[in-house]
Amino acid sequence: MAEYDPSERTPLNSPGSQERDDPEASVHYDRTRHTIKVNPGGAVRVPVTGENALPEVDVEGSGEEELLLAGPAGSSTKRARRSKLSSLSLTDKENLITAGSIGGTGELNSFPEDPEFSEIIQKAEQAIESGFLPERISQGSSGSYFVKDSKGNIIGVFKPKSEEPYGHLNPKWTKYFHKTCCPCCFGRGCLVPNQGYLSEAAASLVDQKLGLGIVPKTKEVFLVSETFHYSAIDRAKSRGKKYALEKVPQVGRRFHRVGLPPKVGSFQLFVEGYKEADFWLRKFETEPLPENTRKQLQSQFERLVVLDYVIRNTDRGSDNWLVKYDKPDDAPKASEKDTEWAVNKDPAIKIAAIDNGLAFPFKHPDEWRAYPFHWASLPQAKAPFSQETRDLVLSRISDMNFVQDLSEDLYEMFKADKGFDKAIFEKQMSVMRGQILNLTQALKDVKSPMQLVQMPRVVVERSRSGSQGRIVNLGSVFTQTFHCKRPFFSSW
């Protein structure tokens, strides 16, 4: 499929165009008759070439007219618009969807700082337009989807905000039954409801900042597909608008957009060759690893411990972290000349930390369940932190400037959500700072992961420097507080 910029959209009243010749295309447009036909699962995107490109006025009344022309000038203008979109909040982006042209996610998925990730998202959008629709994953308590490329290969996992366990469009009826009949035991009282997609993206950010390299790259993305779970009203509106646009184009052109509304969610790159950790851990009990590979596994495991402890993951079992192991028998035997290269190659065993949506609590668990780290019972958790892990992490987390920069980066990410509450976010950061304080001390004292989780729970709050009415100013002084209340069912 030919690639073109989604920002180059043609107004419906532009004359002099001909209909697409491809009978299997998801969109058929005739400017002479001013009609557009949309096949199921297709998003409307009309490319512009030649001299037919017309000026396009920026949405939401910005007052700026931008001429989208071919060549360097047009490309620079489009890059400027993408940079503006990257700083928009979630509400602004949803307004842009409503006020934008017909169909598609348009320029919402703009990642100028990461062209590789941007290219993968473009492949996903093109695949959806070509009929390779996302496939819902049967496991889990919420709606999540395998996203494919135009060849049918899985390239990512998309988790929409509206289909989370607290989401109003969660397709898993078992969670709906649980929430309706037993609301007192539903969910986690220490987490902000319906922000799992932000937690997924934030875990990837923490992984990147700490240099751990165990979380597949995850970002906030907008996607639309027929296979997503929409309400009956949304689907009826979509069918009605498409019918009106085809039969009565004068009326159809008045609609802000045609098709199903895009969904915001987390998009995590798909990792291949990995299996659930429980599979390999059981296998390693009967088939011990070589010493060099065992050290690699210990180093990767310690990185998982650091990640989970910093973000205070409340849902880390042996089924939601993966292990990739390249057996020596499966790898080609290296000659003596290749010995030096073999030392510098990637490790034979690697860990991928997925399912990070239930992290960043605003308080330590203190109600019914403790949500312990299940890896604390593994043999690897009894060994002290290695020098490699200490050299990688300790210098960063012991620097308060680094911790403050991390908090500010997370603030920029979390504030995009419509339900963002600055006071609640500051509590989340207080828990994270307390976790970092404990981890710093554990690494300095060369403790083990098991000893780390047994340390007293700490909250590091930022003091208030004053207030003016409803505006509260936070100072640069931090107060350390021990959290003594424990949940009813607690093992540590």
RAKA-V323157 format. One record per residue. N is the residue number from 1. RES is the residue in one letter. OMEGA is omega in degrees with one decimal (none if undefined). Layout:
n=N res=RES omega=OMEGA
n=N res=RES omega=OMEGA
//
This chain:
n=1 res=M omega=179.6
n=2 res=A omega=-178.6
n=3 res=E omega=175.5
n=4 res=Y omega=-175.8
n=5 res=D omega=-178.2
n=6 res=P omega=179.6
n=7 res=S omega=-179.4
n=8 res=E omega=-176.5
n=9 res=R omega=-178.1
n=10 res=T omega=175.1
n=11 res=P omega=-174.7
n=12 res=L omega=-177.3
n=13 res=N omega=179.5
n=14 res=S omega=-174.9
n=15 res=P omega=166.5
n=16 res=G omega=179.9
n=17 res=S omega=177.6
n=18 res=Q omega=-177.5
n=19 res=E omega=176.0
n=20 res=R omega=-178.9
n=21 res=D omega=-175.9
n=22 res=D omega=-177.7
n=23 res=P omega=-177.1
n=24 res=E omega=-178.8
n=25 res=A omega=-178.5
n=26 res=S omega=-177.9
n=27 res=V omega=175.5
n=28 res=H omega=-174.6
n=29 res=Y omega=177.4
n=30 res=D omega=-179.3
n=31 res=R omega=-179.2
n=32 res=T omega=180.0
n=33 res=R omega=179.4
n=34 res=H omega=179.6
n=35 res=T omega=176.3
n=36 res=I omega=176.5
n=37 res=K omega=-176.8
n=38 res=V omega=175.0
n=39 res=N omega=179.8
n=40 res=P omega=178.5
n=41 res=G omega=-177.6
n=42 res=G omega=175.5
n=43 res=A omega=-174.7
n=44 res=V omega=174.0
n=45 res=R omega=-177.4
n=46 res=V omega=179.7
n=47 res=P omega=-179.6
n=48 res=V omega=177.6
n=49 res=T omega=174.5
n=50 res=G omega=-174.0
n=51 res=E omega=-177.2
n=52 res=N omega=-179.4
n=53 res=A omega=-177.6
n=54 res=L omega=177.1
n=55 res=P omega=177.7
n=56 res=E omega=-178.0
n=57 res=V omega=179.9
n=58 res=D omega=-174.4
n=59 res=V omega=177.6
n=60 res=E omega=170.9
n=61 res=G omega=-179.9
n=62 res=S omega=178.3
n=63 res=G omega=-178.9
n=64 res=E omega=174.7
n=65 res=E omega=-176.6
n=66 res=E omega=-180.0
n=67 res=L omega=-178.0
n=68 res=L omega=-179.2
n=69 res=L omega=175.6
n=70 res=A omega=177.7
n=71 res=G omega=-174.9
n=72 res=P omega=-177.4
n=73 res=A omega=179.6
n=74 res=G omega=-178.5
n=75 res=S omega=178.5
n=76 res=S omega=178.1
n=77 res=T omega=-179.4
n=78 res=K omega=177.3
n=79 res=R omega=178.3
n=80 res=A omega=179.4
n=81 res=R omega=178.7
n=82 res=R omega=179.4
n=83 res=S omega=176.1
n=84 res=K omega=-177.2
n=85 res=L omega=-178.5
n=86 res=S omega=-179.1
n=87 res=S omega=-179.0
n=88 res=L omega=173.6
n=89 res=S omega=-179.9
n=90 res=L omega=179.0
n=91 res=T omega=178.7
n=92 res=D omega=179.9
n=93 res=K omega=178.4
n=94 res=E omega=174.1
n=95 res=N omega=177.9
n=96 res=L omega=176.4
n=97 res=I omega=-176.7
n=98 res=T omega=-176.6
n=99 res=A omega=-176.4
n=100 res=G omega=-178.6
n=101 res=S omega=-168.8
n=102 res=I omega=166.6
n=103 res=G omega=173.1
n=104 res=G omega=177.2
n=105 res=T omega=172.8
n=106 res=G omega=-176.0
n=107 res=E omega=-175.8
n=108 res=L omega=-179.6
n=109 res=N omega=-178.4
n=110 res=S omega=-179.7
n=111 res=F omega=-177.1
n=112 res=P omega=-179.8
n=113 res=E omega=-178.2
n=114 res=D omega=-177.0
n=115 res=P omega=179.5
n=116 res=E omega=177.9
n=117 res=F omega=178.7
n=118 res=S omega=178.8
n=119 res=E omega=178.9
n=120 res=I omega=178.5
n=121 res=I omega=176.5
n=122 res=Q omega=176.5
n=123 res=K omega=178.9
n=124 res=A omega=179.6
n=125 res=E omega=179.1
n=126 res=Q omega=178.8
n=127 res=A omega=178.2
n=128 res=I omega=177.4
n=129 res=E omega=-178.7
n=130 res=S omega=178.0
n=131 res=G omega=176.1
n=132 res=F omega=-171.8
n=133 res=L omega=176.2
n=134 res=P omega=-177.4
n=135 res=E omega=-177.9
n=136 res=R omega=179.2
n=137 res=I omega=-176.3
n=138 res=S omega=-179.5
n=139 res=Q omega=175.3
n=140 res=G omega=-176.7
n=141 res=S omega=-179.6
n=142 res=S omega=178.9
n=143 res=G omega=175.3
n=144 res=S omega=-168.1
n=145 res=Y omega=168.6
n=146 res=F omega=179.6
n=147 res=V omega=-174.2
n=148 res=K omega=172.0
n=149 res=D omega=-176.1
n=150 res=S omega=176.0
n=151 res=K omega=179.9
n=152 res=G omega=179.3
n=153 res=N omega=178.9
n=154 res=I omega=-179.1
n=155 res=I omega=-179.4
n=156 res=G omega=176.9
n=157 res=V omega=-178.0
n=158 res=F omega=179.6
n=159 res=K omega=-178.0
n=160 res=P omega=177.8
n=161 res=K omega=-175.1
n=162 res=S omega=-178.0
n=163 res=E omega=174.7
n=164 res=E omega=-179.1
n=165 res=P omega=176.5
n=166 res=Y omega=-177.4
n=167 res=G omega=-177.8
n=168 res=H omega=179.5
n=169 res=L omega=177.2
n=170 res=N omega=-175.2
n=171 res=P omega=-178.6
n=172 res=K omega=-174.3
n=173 res=W omega=179.3
n=174 res=T omega=178.2
n=175 res=K omega=176.1
n=176 res=Y omega=177.8
n=177 res=F omega=179.5
n=178 res=H omega=-178.1
n=179 res=K omega=-177.2
n=180 res=T omega=-173.0
n=181 res=C omega=-178.0
n=182 res=C omega=-175.1
n=183 res=P omega=-177.3
n=184 res=C omega=-179.5
n=185 res=C omega=-176.5
n=186 res=F omega=174.0
n=187 res=G omega=-179.1
n=188 res=R omega=-175.6
n=189 res=G omega=-179.0
n=190 res=C omega=-176.8
n=191 res=L omega=174.2
n=192 res=V omega=-176.5
n=193 res=P omega=169.6
n=194 res=N omega=173.6
n=195 res=Q omega=-178.9
n=196 res=G omega=-179.3
n=197 res=Y omega=175.6
n=198 res=L omega=177.4
n=199 res=S omega=177.6
n=200 res=E omega=-179.6
n=201 res=A omega=-179.8
n=202 res=A omega=176.6
n=203 res=A omega=176.2
n=204 res=S omega=178.1
n=205 res=L omega=178.3
n=206 res=V omega=177.5
n=207 res=D omega=179.9
n=208 res=Q omega=-178.0
n=209 res=K omega=-179.4
n=210 res=L omega=179.4
n=211 res=G omega=-176.8
n=212 res=L omega=177.4
n=213 res=G omega=-179.9
n=214 res=I omega=179.2
n=215 res=V omega=174.4
n=216 res=P omega=-174.8
n=217 res=K omega=-175.6
n=218 res=T omega=178.2
n=219 res=K omega=175.9
n=220 res=E omega=-172.9
n=221 res=V omega=172.4
n=222 res=F omega=176.6
n=223 res=L omega=176.5
n=224 res=V omega=-179.6
n=225 res=S omega=176.8
n=226 res=E omega=-176.1
n=227 res=T omega=175.8
n=228 res=F omega=-178.0
n=229 res=H omega=177.2
n=230 res=Y omega=175.8
n=231 res=S omega=179.0
n=232 res=A omega=179.9
n=233 res=I omega=179.1
n=234 res=D omega=-179.7
n=235 res=R omega=178.4
n=236 res=A omega=177.3
n=237 res=K omega=-178.9
n=238 res=S omega=179.1
n=239 res=R omega=-179.4
n=240 res=G omega=179.8
n=241 res=K omega=178.2
n=242 res=K omega=179.3
n=243 res=Y omega=179.7
n=244 res=A omega=-179.7
n=245 res=L omega=-179.7
n=246 res=E omega=-174.5
n=247 res=K omega=-177.8
n=248 res=V omega=-173.9
n=249 res=P omega=179.8
n=250 res=Q omega=177.6
n=251 res=V omega=-176.8
n=252 res=G omega=-179.0
n=253 res=R omega=179.7
n=254 res=R omega=179.2
n=255 res=F omega=178.3
n=256 res=H omega=179.9
n=257 res=R omega=177.9
n=258 res=V omega=-179.5
n=259 res=G omega=-179.6
n=260 res=L omega=-179.5
n=261 res=P omega=176.6
n=262 res=P omega=178.6
n=263 res=K omega=175.1
n=264 res=V omega=-179.5
n=265 res=G omega=178.5
n=266 res=S omega=177.3
n=267 res=F omega=-179.1
n=268 res=Q omega=179.7
n=269 res=L omega=-178.0
n=270 res=F omega=178.7
n=271 res=V omega=-176.5
n=272 res=E omega=176.9
n=273 res=G omega=-179.2
n=274 res=Y omega=173.6
n=275 res=K omega=179.3
n=276 res=E omega=-176.1
n=277 res=A omega=-178.1
n=278 res=D omega=180.0
n=279 res=F omega=-176.7
n=280 res=W omega=-179.3
n=281 res=L omega=176.0
n=282 res=R omega=-179.4
n=283 res=K omega=-179.7
n=284 res=F omega=177.1
n=285 res=E omega=-179.7
n=286 res=T omega=179.3
n=287 res=E omega=-176.7
n=288 res=P omega=-179.4
n=289 res=L omega=169.9
n=290 res=P omega=-173.5
n=291 res=E omega=-179.1
n=292 res=N omega=179.1
n=293 res=T omega=178.1
n=294 res=R omega=177.6
n=295 res=K omega=177.0
n=296 res=Q omega=177.7
n=297 res=L omega=179.6
n=298 res=Q omega=179.2
n=299 res=S omega=177.6
n=300 res=Q omega=179.3
n=301 res=F omega=179.7
n=302 res=E omega=175.9
n=303 res=R omega=174.9
n=304 res=L omega=179.0
n=305 res=V omega=-179.8
n=306 res=V omega=-179.7
n=307 res=L omega=-176.2
n=308 res=D omega=-177.5
n=309 res=Y omega=-178.8
n=310 res=V omega=-178.3
n=311 res=I omega=-177.3
n=312 res=R omega=179.5
n=313 res=N omega=179.5
n=314 res=T omega=-175.3
n=315 res=D omega=177.3
n=316 res=R omega=174.1
n=317 res=G omega=-179.1
n=318 res=S omega=-178.7
n=319 res=D omega=-179.2
n=320 res=N omega=158.7
n=321 res=W omega=-167.9
n=322 res=L omega=179.3
n=323 res=V omega=173.7
n=324 res=K omega=-176.4
n=325 res=Y omega=174.8
n=326 res=D omega=-177.9
n=327 res=K omega=177.4
n=328 res=P omega=-179.9
n=329 res=D omega=-178.2
n=330 res=D omega=-178.3
n=331 res=A omega=177.7
n=332 res=P omega=-178.9
n=333 res=K omega=-178.4
n=334 res=A omega=176.8
n=335 res=S omega=-179.4
n=336 res=E omega=179.4
n=337 res=K omega=-177.7
n=338 res=D omega=-176.0
n=339 res=T omega=-178.8
n=340 res=E omega=177.3
n=341 res=W omega=-177.6
n=342 res=A omega=179.8
n=343 res=V omega=-175.2
n=344 res=N omega=-177.6
n=345 res=K omega=-178.7
n=346 res=D omega=179.9
n=347 res=P omega=-178.2
n=348 res=A omega=-178.4
n=349 res=I omega=-177.4
n=350 res=K omega=-178.6
n=351 res=I omega=174.6
n=352 res=A omega=-179.8
n=353 res=A omega=179.5
n=354 res=I omega=177.7
n=355 res=D omega=178.6
n=356 res=N omega=-174.7
n=357 res=G omega=-178.2
n=358 res=L omega=-179.0
n=359 res=A omega=-179.0
n=360 res=F omega=176.6
n=361 res=P omega=176.9
n=362 res=F omega=172.5
n=363 res=K omega=175.4
n=364 res=H omega=179.1
n=365 res=P omega=-177.1
n=366 res=D omega=-178.6
n=367 res=E omega=-177.3
n=368 res=W omega=-173.9
n=369 res=R omega=-178.8
n=370 res=A omega=-175.7
n=371 res=Y omega=-176.7
n=372 res=P omega=173.2
n=373 res=F omega=-175.8
n=374 res=H omega=178.9
n=375 res=W omega=-178.8
n=376 res=A omega=-180.0
n=377 res=S omega=-179.1
n=378 res=L omega=178.0
n=379 res=P omega=-179.3
n=380 res=Q omega=-178.7
n=381 res=A omega=-178.7
n=382 res=K omega=-179.4
n=383 res=A omega=177.8
n=384 res=P omega=177.5
n=385 res=F omega=-177.6
n=386 res=S omega=177.6
n=387 res=Q omega=178.7
n=388 res=E omega=179.1
n=389 res=T omega=179.6
n=390 res=R omega=179.0
n=391 res=D omega=-177.6
n=392 res=L omega=-167.4
n=393 res=V omega=-167.4
n=394 res=L omega=-178.1
n=395 res=S omega=-179.0
n=396 res=R omega=-173.4
n=397 res=I omega=177.2
n=398 res=S omega=178.2
n=399 res=D omega=-177.9
n=400 res=M omega=176.5
n=401 res=N omega=177.0
n=402 res=F omega=180.0
n=403 res=V omega=179.2
n=404 res=Q omega=177.1
n=405 res=D omega=177.5
n=406 res=L omega=178.8
n=407 res=S omega=179.7
n=408 res=E omega=176.7
n=409 res=D omega=177.7
n=410 res=L omega=177.6
n=411 res=Y omega=179.1
n=412 res=E omega=-179.5
n=413 res=M omega=-174.2
n=414 res=F omega=-175.7
n=415 res=K omega=178.4
n=416 res=A omega=-177.7
n=417 res=D omega=-178.9
n=418 res=K omega=-179.7
n=419 res=G omega=-176.6
n=420 res=F omega=176.9
n=421 res=D omega=-174.8
n=422 res=K omega=179.8
n=423 res=A omega=178.2
n=424 res=I omega=178.5
n=425 res=F omega=178.8
n=426 res=E omega=174.7
n=427 res=K omega=176.5
n=428 res=Q omega=179.1
n=429 res=M omega=176.9
n=430 res=S omega=176.6
n=431 res=V omega=-179.2
n=432 res=M omega=177.9
n=433 res=R omega=176.4
n=434 res=G omega=177.1
n=435 res=Q omega=178.9
n=436 res=I omega=178.1
n=437 res=L omega=177.8
n=438 res=N omega=-179.2
n=439 res=L omega=178.3
n=440 res=T omega=180.0
n=441 res=Q omega=179.8
n=442 res=A omega=178.5
n=443 res=L omega=177.8
n=444 res=K omega=-179.3
n=445 res=D omega=-179.8
n=446 res=V omega=176.2
n=447 res=K omega=178.1
n=448 res=S omega=175.4
n=449 res=P omega=178.3
n=450 res=M omega=177.0
n=451 res=Q omega=179.3
n=452 res=L omega=-177.1
n=453 res=V omega=178.4
n=454 res=Q omega=178.8
n=455 res=M omega=179.0
n=456 res=P omega=-178.6
n=457 res=R omega=-172.8
n=458 res=V omega=172.0
n=459 res=V omega=179.4
n=460 res=V omega=-175.6
n=461 res=E omega=175.4
n=462 res=R omega=-177.4
n=463 res=S omega=178.1
n=464 res=R omega=-177.4
n=465 res=S omega=-179.3
n=466 res=G omega=-179.2
n=467 res=S omega=175.4
n=468 res=Q omega=-175.5
n=469 res=G omega=-179.7
n=470 res=R omega=-177.9
n=471 res=I omega=-179.6
n=472 res=V omega=179.2
n=473 res=N omega=-179.8
n=474 res=L omega=-178.6
n=475 res=G omega=-178.2
n=476 res=S omega=178.7
n=477 res=V omega=-177.0
n=478 res=F omega=-179.2
n=479 res=T omega=-179.1
n=480 res=Q omega=-178.9
n=481 res=T omega=177.4
n=482 res=F omega=179.8
n=483 res=H omega=-172.1
n=484 res=C omega=-177.5
n=485 res=K omega=-178.5
n=486 res=R omega=179.1
n=487 res=P omega=-177.0
n=488 res=F omega=177.5
n=489 res=F omega=-176.2
n=490 res=S omega=178.9
n=491 res=S omega=178.2
n=492 res=W omega=none
//
